[in-house]
Amino acid sequence: MARADRHWHLPWDQYVATLKPHELPTLPGSPATPDHSPALRVQYALTGVLVAMVGALGNAAITANITSLQGSLGITLTEAAWLPVVFVMTNACMNLILLKFRQQYGLRLFTQICLGAFVATCAAHLLVDNYESTLVVRAAAGMAAAGLSSLGFLYMIQAFPAQHRLKGLVIGIGLSSFAVPVARLVMPTLLQLNDWKAFYTFELGMALLAWAAVQVLRLPPSERLKLFEPLDFLTFALFAPGVALLAAALGLGRIVWWTEAAWIGWALIGSITLLTTALVIEHNRKNPLINTRWLTGRDVLGLFGAVILIRVTLSEQTSGAVGFLTVVGLGQDQLHGLFLLILVAMMAGTAVSALTLNMTKLHKPIAIALGLIAIGAFIDSHATVLTRPTQLYFSQVLIAFASAMFVGPALLIGVGRVLQTSPRNLISFIVMFSVLQNVGGLAGSALVGTVQIVREKFHSNALAAGISTIDPLVSQRLAQLSGAYSHVITDPALLKAEGVALLSRQVTQQANILAYNDVFLIIAVIAALGCAWVTAIHLRPRFKARRQARLDAQTASNQAAAAAAVD
């Protein structure tokens, strides 16, 4: 064991005395970072990867294979859509309580509760086989996964020496994003073995392995502070359902349609009311759980705007490209090569983000990420019915690289602001960062889905208006389409009707492709404008410094001239 391990049993005050300055925890609730041996650092890194992947893989698998789960449970499309949404509803704001719990009761209890709850959730999946129980289990998984994502990057930080610790944070925060391509790669094989039972068994095995790993390899101790106040629970009781109602509206709005389902409007009204009440309470507290004054600062609001902008534009890959490939008739097995490249690109993006980390230029990778998304989305906006995954490799690699590149620097900008003000603002930042990541993802999917549906109707009407059965080309096309059934259908009327049905399906497919092209182009424009905005923020201090230098030089010159005139 490393030198510091021998002192972990000591009270905190005595343990701190055994640490060097660079081994002290940066913030309350974070573990100490003693100098571990190289072998121990490797173990911490592997454990961090395992814990982070375990927490994110379940929801990624369900999101990527929602149609298969719909068939397995025998439920409608709307009912199936609730499964990933309910995960986000419980996951988005759990850090509001978990971060303070970690600070007050210590990492050991935090670790045991999070992993214990997740193991119980995975085991429950093997026992339930109906929709209602699955919904409850996914809600519980969302709460448990919120703790596992934090636990994963806390382990990853231990794997790096002091001079590279921020690189470890960048890698740790990016690990959970690998779950989506991993799920798309492994799920087809697992579903062929024993449908969803095979995946639930695999997930339970991974959870038990992670539980065993953290029991054997403990995190160093952390400082404990008595932080909970009665009003904290009132804020959580208002804030959590407010976020949940917003997530439900964003996740289901495009499926039940925004103006057709009355409950969407009531959910938004309830969300606004609850969130406003919670923020008013916090604004007037002496020790707020959410520091509204700090969060509404110009720099912090700009950061949050950039985060939600990127989350929305990244839906080009998670919803847009996958939806497009589904429209042209491709299944999961045919997308392995694409998602393998996406996974490699995400790993490369995380590595580049960590290796090029510069605390004085954290806006730069965010601007680059938006620029890459704009390029990738613009390339995709020229897709046709003949487009296949190989034609999307380059554009999707760019977007995947960008998705992994921005998270770490964005988080570090916020942590830097926290360190400049007060550690108490950490909870405010982490909570809002988590909410924006989750809600931004849902908002992006809602935007892509809504625009695609609206534009599909527009293109369908435009294409149908140009089709007439008296047109010789249309008649020839109908004859070609119906000819495929001429050896089994002898009735001319039925044969013609079959040709019309096939033509109608082709028109719908073309309309969908044109609609996705419109979506990709809109996202490209949004990302390009965002890139210009973040670049302006990044360059503003330089321009300001140069302008001030010119003014100072002019002032000095004028003073010198005045002095010479006096002489």
C-alpha positions in Angstrom: 0.0 0.0 0.0 1.0 3.6 -0.5 2.4 5.6 2.5 -0.8 7.5 3.2 -2.9 4.4 3.4 -1.6 3.5 6.8 -3.2 6.6 8.3 -6.7 6.3 6.8 -8.1 5.1 10.1 -7.0 8.3 11.9 -9.5 11.1 12.7 -9.5 13.8 10.0 -7.5 16.4 12.0 -4.7 13.9 12.6 -4.9 12.5 9.1 -4.5 15.9 7.5 -1.3 16.4 9.5 0.2 13.4 7.6 -0.5 14.9 4.2 1.7 17.1 2.0 0.2 20.3 0.7 -0.5 18.9 -2.8 -2.3 15.9 -1.2 -5.0 17.9 0.5 -8.5 17.7 -1.0 -9.4 20.7 -3.2 -13.0 21.0 -2.0 -15.0 19.7 1.0 -16.5 16.3 0.3 -13.7 15.4 -2.1 -11.2 12.7 -1.1 -7.6 13.5 -0.2 -5.1 12.7 -3.1 -2.1 11.0 -1.5 0.9 10.0 -3.6 0.0 6.4 -4.7 2.3 3.9 -6.2 2.1 3.4 -10.0 0.4 0.0 -9.6 -2.2 1.5 -7.3 -2.9 4.3 -9.7 -3.6 1.8 -12.4 -6.1 0.1 -10.1 -7.8 3.4 -9.4 -8.1 4.2 -13.1 -9.6 0.8 -13.9 -12.1 1.0 -11.1 -13.1 4.5 -12.2 -13.7 3.3 -15.7 -15.8 0.4 -14.4 -17.9 2.4 -12.0 -18.6 5.2 -14.6 -19.6 2.7 -17.3 -21.8 0.7 -14.9 -23.7 3.9 -14.0 -24.3 5.0 -17.6 -24.7 1.8 -19.6 -28.2 0.8 -18.5 -29.9 4.0 -19.7 -27.7 4.1 -22.8 -28.8 0.6 -23.7 -32.5 1.4 -23.2 -32.3 4.6 -25.2 -30.5 2.9 -28.1 -32.9 -0.1 -28.2 -36.2 1.4 -27.2 -38.1 -0.3 -30.0 -36.8 -3.7 -29.0 -37.8 -3.1 -25.4 -41.2 -1.9 -26.5 -41.8 -5.2 -28.3 -40.5 -7.2 -25.3 -42.9 -5.5 -22.9 -45.8 -5.2 -25.3 -46.3 -1.5 -24.9 -47.1 1.5 -27.1 -44.6 4.0 -28.4 -45.7 6.6 -25.9 -45.4 4.2 -23.0 -41.9 3.1 -24.2 -40.8 6.8 -24.4 -41.4 7.2 -20.6 -38.6 4.6 -19.8 -35.6 6.8 -20.7 -37.4 10.0 -19.6 -38.2 8.7 -16.1 -34.5 8.0 -15.7 -33.6 11.6 -16.5 -36.4 12.8 -14.3 -34.8 11.2 -11.2 -31.2 11.6 -12.3 -31.1 15.3 -13.2 -31.2 16.9 -9.8 -30.0 14.1 -7.4 -26.7 16.0 -7.0 -28.7 18.6 -5.1 -28.8 16.2 -2.2 -26.0 13.7 -2.9 -23.2 16.3 -2.9 -24.1 17.6 0.5 -24.6 14.0 1.7 -21.1 13.2 0.6 -19.7 16.2 2.4 -21.6 15.5 5.7 -21.5 11.7 6.0 -18.3 10.8 4.1 -17.3 9.0 1.0 -17.5 5.5 2.4 -21.2 5.6 3.2 -21.9 7.5 0.0 -20.1 4.7 -2.0 -21.9 1.9 -0.2 -25.4 3.4 -0.7 -24.9 4.3 -4.4 -23.5 0.9 -5.4 -25.8 -1.0 -3.1 -28.8 0.8 -4.6 -27.6 0.1 -8.1 -27.0 -3.6 -7.5 -30.5 -3.8 -6.0 -31.9 -2.0 -9.1 -30.2 -4.4 -11.5 -31.4 -7.4 -9.5 -34.9 -6.1 -9.6 -34.7 -6.0 -13.4 -34.4 -9.7 -13.4 -37.5 -10.2 -11.3 -39.9 -7.8 -13.1 -41.5 -8.5 -16.4 -44.2 -5.8 -16.7 -44.2 -2.2 -17.8 -45.2 -0.6 -14.4 -42.4 -2.4 -12.5 -39.8 -1.6 -15.2 -40.8 2.1 -14.9 -40.2 2.1 -11.2 -36.9 0.3 -11.6 -35.7 2.8 -14.2 -36.6 5.7 -11.9 -34.5 4.1 -9.1 -31.7 3.5 -11.6 -31.6 7.2 -12.4 -31.1 8.1 -8.7 -28.4 5.5 -8.2 -26.6 6.4 -11.5 -26.3 10.1 -10.3 -24.0 8.9 -7.5 -22.0 6.5 -9.7 -21.0 9.2 -12.2 -19.5 11.3 -9.4 -17.8 8.2 -7.9 -16.3 7.3 -11.2 -14.4 10.5 -11.7 -13.4 10.6 -8.0 -11.6 7.3 -8.6 -10.1 8.5 -11.9 -8.6 11.6 -10.1 -6.7 9.3 -7.8 -5.0 7.7 -10.8 -3.0 10.9 -11.6 -0.2 12.7 -9.8 -0.7 16.2 -8.6 0.7 18.0 -11.7 -1.8 16.0 -14.0 -4.8 15.9 -11.7 -6.9 18.2 -13.8 -6.3 15.9 -16.7 -7.7 13.1 -14.6 -10.8 15.1 -13.9 -11.3 15.8 -17.7 -11.0 12.0 -18.4 -13.2 11.1 -15.5 -16.1 13.4 -16.5 -16.0 12.1 -20.0 -16.2 8.4 -19.2 -20.0 8.2 -19.0 -20.3 9.5 -22.6 -18.7 6.3 -23.9 -21.7 4.3 -22.7 -23.9 5.1 -25.8 -21.6 3.7 -28.5 -20.6 0.8 -26.2 -24.3 -0.1 -25.7 -25.0 0.0 -29.4 -22.0 -2.3 -30.0 -22.8 -4.9 -27.4 -26.6 -4.9 -27.3 -27.4 -6.8 -30.5 -25.3 -9.7 -29.3 -26.9 -9.7 -25.9 -30.4 -9.4 -27.2 -29.8 -12.5 -29.5 -28.7 -14.6 -26.5 -31.8 -14.1 -24.3 -33.6 -10.9 -25.2 -33.5 -8.3 -22.4 -32.8 -10.8 -19.6 -29.4 -11.3 -21.1 -28.6 -7.6 -20.8 -30.0 -7.3 -17.3 -27.8 -10.3 -16.2 -24.8 -8.6 -17.8 -25.6 -5.3 -16.1 -26.0 -7.0 -12.7 -22.7 -8.8 -13.2 -21.0 -5.5 -14.0 -22.6 -3.8 -10.9 -21.4 -6.7 -8.6 -17.9 -6.4 -10.1 -17.9 -2.7 -9.5 -19.2 -3.1 -5.9 -16.4 -5.7 -5.2 -13.8 -3.3 -6.7 -14.7 -0.3 -4.5 -14.9 -2.5 -1.4 -11.4 -3.7 -2.0 -10.0 -0.4 -3.3 -11.2 2.4 -1.0 -11.1 6.1 -1.7 -8.9 8.1 0.7 -10.8 9.9 3.5 -12.5 13.3 3.1 -13.4 16.1 5.4 -16.9 16.0 6.9 -18.9 19.1 7.6 -22.3 19.5 9.1 -24.1 21.2 6.2 -27.8 20.0 5.9 -30.4 22.5 6.9 -34.2 22.0 7.1 -34.8 24.3 4.2 -32.6 22.2 2.0 -35.2 19.5 2.0 -38.0 22.0 1.1 -35.9 23.2 -1.8 -35.3 19.7 -3.0 -39.1 18.9 -2.6 -39.8 21.8 -5.0 -36.9 21.7 -7.3 -36.8 18.0 -8.1 -40.5 17.7 -9.2 -40.1 20.9 -11.1 -37.2 19.5 -13.1 -39.0 16.2 -13.5 -42.1 17.9 -15.0 -39.9 19.8 -17.4 -38.1 16.6 -18.4 -41.4 14.9 -19.0 -42.7 17.7 -21.2 -39.5 17.8 -23.3 -39.2 14.0 -23.6 -42.8 13.3 -24.6 -43.9 16.5 -26.3 -42.9 15.5 -29.8 -44.5 12.1 -29.4 -47.9 13.0 -28.0 -47.4 16.4 -29.9 -47.1 19.7 -28.1 -50.6 21.1 -28.9 -52.6 17.9 -28.8 -51.9 16.7 -25.2 -53.3 19.1 -22.5 -51.0 17.6 -19.8 -47.9 19.0 -21.6 -49.1 22.5 -20.9 -50.0 21.7 -17.3 -46.6 20.1 -16.8 -44.8 23.2 -18.1 -47.0 25.4 -15.8 -46.2 23.2 -12.8 -42.5 23.1 -13.7 -42.3 26.9 -13.9 -44.2 27.4 -10.7 -42.2 24.8 -8.6 -38.8 26.0 -9.9 -39.6 29.6 -9.4 -40.8 29.0 -5.9 -37.6 27.0 -5.1 -35.4 29.7 -6.5 -37.2 32.5 -4.6 -36.7 30.5 -1.4 -33.0 30.0 -2.2 -32.5 33.7 -3.2 -33.5 34.8 0.3 -31.5 32.3 2.3 -28.4 33.1 4.3 -26.7 29.7 3.3 -28.5 28.8 0.1 -28.3 25.3 -1.5 -28.5 27.0 -4.9 -26.8 30.4 -4.9 -28.9 32.3 -7.3 -26.8 35.5 -7.1 -23.7 33.6 -8.1 -25.5 31.6 -10.8 -26.8 34.7 -12.5 -23.3 36.2 -12.9 -22.4 37.1 -16.5 -19.6 34.6 -16.8 -21.6 31.7 -15.3 -24.7 32.4 -17.4 -22.4 32.5 -20.5 -20.9 29.1 -19.6 -24.4 27.6 -19.0 -25.5 29.0 -22.3 -22.6 27.3 -24.1 -23.2 24.0 -22.3 -26.9 23.8 -23.3 -26.1 25.0 -26.8 -23.6 22.1 -27.3 -26.0 19.6 -25.8 -28.7 20.7 -28.2 -26.4 20.6 -31.2 -25.1 17.2 -30.3 -28.5 15.7 -30.8 -27.5 15.7 -34.5 -25.7 12.5 -33.7 -27.8 10.9 -30.9 -31.1 11.5 -32.6 -30.6 12.9 -36.1 -28.1 10.6 -37.7 -29.5 7.5 -36.1 -33.1 8.5 -37.1 -32.0 9.1 -40.6 -30.3 5.7 -40.9 -33.4 4.1 -39.6 -35.5 5.9 -42.2 -33.3 4.5 -45.1 -33.9 1.0 -43.7 -30.8 0.1 -41.7 -30.8 -1.9 -38.5 -28.5 -2.0 -35.5 -26.3 -4.8 -36.9 -25.5 -2.7 -39.9 -24.2 0.3 -37.8 -21.4 -1.5 -35.9 -18.7 0.1 -37.9 -20.1 3.6 -37.5 -20.5 3.2 -33.7 -17.0 1.7 -33.3 -15.6 4.8 -35.0 -17.7 7.0 -32.8 -16.4 5.3 -29.7 -12.8 5.7 -30.9 -13.4 9.3 -31.8 -14.9 10.0 -28.3 -11.8 8.4 -26.7 -9.6 10.5 -28.9 -11.5 13.7 -28.1 -11.2 13.0 -24.3 -7.5 12.3 -24.6 -6.9 15.5 -26.7 -9.0 17.6 -24.3 -6.9 16.3 -21.4 -3.5 16.6 -23.0 -4.1 20.1 -24.4 -5.7 21.4 -21.3 -4.8 25.1 -20.7 -6.6 26.7 -17.7 -6.1 30.2 -19.3 -7.8 29.2 -22.6 -10.8 27.0 -21.5 -13.2 28.6 -24.0 -11.0 27.6 -26.9 -11.9 23.8 -26.9 -15.6 24.7 -26.5 -15.4 27.0 -29.6 -13.5 24.2 -31.5 -16.2 21.7 -30.5 -19.0 23.9 -31.8 -17.0 24.4 -35.0 -16.6 20.7 -35.6 -20.3 20.1 -34.9 -21.2 22.8 -37.5 -18.9 21.1 -40.1 -20.2 17.6 -39.4 -23.9 18.7 -39.5 -23.4 20.6 -42.7 -21.8 17.6 -44.4 -24.7 15.4 -43.3 -27.3 17.9 -44.6 -26.5 16.7 -48.2 -27.6 13.1 -47.5 -29.8 11.1 -50.0 -31.7 7.9 -50.0 -28.5 6.2 -51.1 -26.5 7.5 -48.1 -25.1 4.7 -46.0 -23.0 4.6 -42.8 -19.7 4.7 -44.7 -20.7 8.2 -46.1 -21.3 9.4 -42.6 -18.0 8.2 -41.0 -16.1 11.5 -41.4 -19.0 13.8 -40.2 -20.0 11.6 -37.3 -16.3 11.2 -36.2 -16.1 15.0 -36.1 -19.2 15.3 -34.0 -18.2 12.5 -31.6 -14.7 14.0 -31.2 -16.4 17.4 -30.4 -18.9 15.8 -27.9 -16.0 14.4 -25.8 -13.8 17.5 -26.1 -16.1 20.1 -24.5 -17.3 18.5 -21.3 -14.0 18.7 -19.3 -13.1 22.3 -20.1 -16.7 23.4 -19.4 -16.7 21.8 -16.0 -13.3 23.3 -15.2 -14.5 26.8 -16.1 -17.2 26.4 -13.5 -14.9 24.8 -10.9 -12.5 27.7 -11.4 -15.3 30.2 -10.8 -16.1 28.2 -7.6 -12.5 28.4 -6.3 -12.4 32.1 -7.0 -15.5 32.7 -4.9 -16.6 30.2 -2.2 -16.6 26.4 -2.0 -20.2 26.6 -1.0 -21.0 27.5 -4.7 -19.8 24.0 -5.7 -23.3 22.5 -5.1 -25.0 25.3 -7.1 -22.7 24.7 -10.0 -22.7 20.9 -10.1 -26.5 20.9 -9.8 -27.1 23.3 -12.6 -24.4 21.6 -14.8 -26.1 18.3 -14.3 -29.5 19.7 -15.0 -28.4 21.4 -18.1 -26.6 18.3 -19.4 -29.7 16.2 -18.9 -32.4 18.7 -19.9 -30.2 20.0 -22.8 -30.1 16.4 -24.2 -33.8 16.1 -24.0 -34.3 19.6 -25.5 -32.0 18.7 -28.4 -34.0 15.5 -29.1 -37.2 17.4 -28.8 -35.9 20.0 -31.3 -34.7 17.4 -33.8 -37.9 15.4 -33.5 -40.2 18.4 -33.8 -38.5 20.1 -36.7 -38.2 16.7 -38.5 -41.9 16.0 -38.2 -42.9 19.5 -39.3 -40.6 19.5 -42.2 -41.6 16.0 -43.2 -45.2 17.1 -43.5 -44.1 20.1 -45.6 -42.1 18.0 -48.0 -44.7 15.3 -48.2 -47.3 17.8 -49.3 -44.9 19.4 -51.8 -43.9 16.1 -53.3 -47.5 14.8 -53.4 -48.7 18.0 -55.1 -46.3 17.3 -58.0 -47.6 13.7 -58.6 -50.5 13.1 -61.0 -51.6 9.8 -62.4 -52.1 11.3 -65.8 -48.3 12.2 -66.0 -46.7 9.6 -68.2 -43.6 9.3 -66.0 -45.8 8.7 -62.9 -47.8 6.1 -64.8 -44.6 4.4 -65.8 -43.3 4.4 -62.3 -46.6 2.9 -61.0 -46.3 0.2 -63.6 -42.8 -0.6 -62.5 -43.7 -0.8 -58.8 -46.8 -2.9 -59.3 -44.9 -5.2 -61.7 -43.2 -6.9 -58.8 -46.6 -8.3 -57.7 -47.9 -9.1 -61.2 -47.2 -12.9 -60.8 -49.3 -13.1 -57.6 -52.0 -10.5 -58.2 -54.1 -10.8 -61.3 -56.8 -8.2 -60.6 -55.7 -5.0 -62.4 -57.4 -2.7 -59.8 -55.6 -4.4 -56.9 -52.3 -4.4 -58.8 -52.6 -0.6 -59.4 -53.5 0.0 -55.8 -50.4 -1.9 -54.7 -48.3 0.3 -57.0 -49.9 3.5 -55.5 -49.1 2.2 -52.0 -45.5 1.5 -52.8 -45.1 5.0 -54.5 -46.7 6.6 -51.4 -44.1 4.9 -49.2 -41.3 6.1 -51.4 -42.6 9.6 -51.2 -42.8 9.5 -47.4 -39.3 8.1 -47.3 -38.0 10.9 -49.5 -39.9 13.5 -47.5 -38.3 12.2 -44.3 -34.8 12.4 -45.8 -35.4 16.0 -46.9 -36.7 16.8 -43.4 -33.5 15.3 -41.8 -31.4 17.4 -44.2 -33.3 20.5 -43.0 -32.6 19.5 -39.4 -28.9 18.9 -40.0 -28.6 22.3 -41.8 -30.4 24.1 -38.9 -28.1 22.5 -36.4 -25.1 23.5 -38.5 -26.2 27.1 -38.5 -26.9 27.1 -34.7 -23.5 25.5 -34.0 -21.7 28.0 -36.3 -23.3 30.9 -34.6 -22.4 29.4 -31.2 -18.8 28.9 -32.3 -18.6 32.6 -33.3 -20.2 33.7 -30.0 -17.8 31.6 -27.8 -14.8 32.6 -29.9 -15.8 36.3 -29.3 -15.9 35.6 -25.6 -12.5 33.9 -25.8 -10.9 36.8 -27.7 -12.6 39.6 -25.9 -10.0 39.9 -23.1 -7.2 40.1 -25.7 -8.9 42.8 -27.7 -9.6 44.6 -24.4 -6.0 44.3 -23.3 -4.7 45.6 -26.7 -7.1 48.5 -26.6 -6.0 49.4 -23.1 -2.4 49.1 -24.2 -3.0 51.5 -27.0 -4.8 54.0 -24.7 -1.9 53.7 -22.2 0.7 54.3 -24.9 -1.3 57.3 -26.2 -1.6 58.7 -22.7 2.1 58.3 -22.1 2.9 59.9 -25.5 0.6 62.9 -24.7 2.2 63.3 -21.3 5.7 63.2 -22.8 4.7 65.8 -25.4 3.2 68.0 -22.8 6.3 67.7 -20.6 8.5 68.6 -23.7 6.3 71.6 -24.4 6.7 72.9 -20.8 10.5 72.5 -21.0 
